[in-house]
Amino acid sequence: MWGTSVSLEDSGRASRRVVRGVRGLTHPPAASLASTHRGFCFTVAGVPHAEINGQRIYHEDSGGRGLPLVLAHGFLMDHDMFAPQVAALGSEYRVVTWDERGHGLTDTTPDDFSYWDSANDLRGLLDALVIERAVVGGVSQGGFLSLRFALRHPERVAGLVLLNTQSGLEDPEKLPQYEMMADVWATDGPSDMIADTVAAILIGPNRPESASWIARWKARPKESIRQIFRTLVTRDDITARLGEIDAPALVVHGEEDTAIEMPLAEALAAGLPRARPLVRVPGAAHAANLTHPEPVNAAIAGFLRELGN
């Protein structure tokens, strides 16, 4: 059994009716609760959070009846980067998107955390949603935590969807530039020049999608980037452990990705014992699922159909 839906004001259907910016509610009246040993999940005023490991994890659930597909976003992004996948796949499959620590509408404690901690958050989210096994994955750092989830909780993984991600560390030649930008961001906020540079790296050069994301970045507390940047640059290298992951895997990568270049995707696909042939997305950079959704959606849909059969 792939998972059983929990009733939270009609589960995913209520979760889709979201109200942005409702924060800090801990014990609201008239909330629907789903208790688990990890915490609970509630929906109030259409805003779903799960209390997990001291965090309030924001998530959305499409409510589809097929395989659960749980997707984690990239650095400085949030659940909305998967809007094209939810639109294309959410009626047939149960597509769950969520905001990781330090991102989006998730309320995060100020202490340092690792992607292993984020993998534990994913475990708690599956528990809260009463999903026994799921296809898990994500973009970039969403892939980092999903690989760690597969290593720590293999019994919960029906498959992996790995989008523009890798198993190793940041490129040491690029790291000084990243550190400089993060330091200026944390001190002065993201200037237009820095925001445009980051958007070109994370989304793609001169992309129409960038403006709305830059507006979100400028609305963030500027100092909050320090916590998530530390997590990014202090992660461990798990390349040597890829052979331990027995789950079927789909690796999709933009051919123009400069943040994680194609040879790293090739190495990831080669290192995973049950990886399908690498899917290359022409013209796409680091957010292929957002900027070039059609080939990415087609690859994911084919993978889910294969797993379902």
Buried (B, 14 or more C-beta within 10 A) or exposed (E): EBBEBBEBBBBBEBBBBBEEEBEEBEEEEEBBBBEBEBBBBBBBEBBBBBBBBEBBBBBBBBBBEBBBBBBBBBBBBBBBBBBBBBEBBBEBBBBBBBBBBBBBBBBBEEEEBBBBBBBBBBBBBBBBBBBBBBBBBBBBBBBBBBBBBBBBBEEBBBBBBBBBBBBBBBBEEEEEEBEEBBEBBBEEBBEEEBBBBBBBBBBBEEBEBBEEBBEBBEEBEBEBBBBBBBBBEEBBEBBEBBEEBEBBBBBBBBBBBBBBBBEBBBBBBEBBEEBBEBBBBEEBBBBBBBBBBEBBBEBBBEBBEEBEE
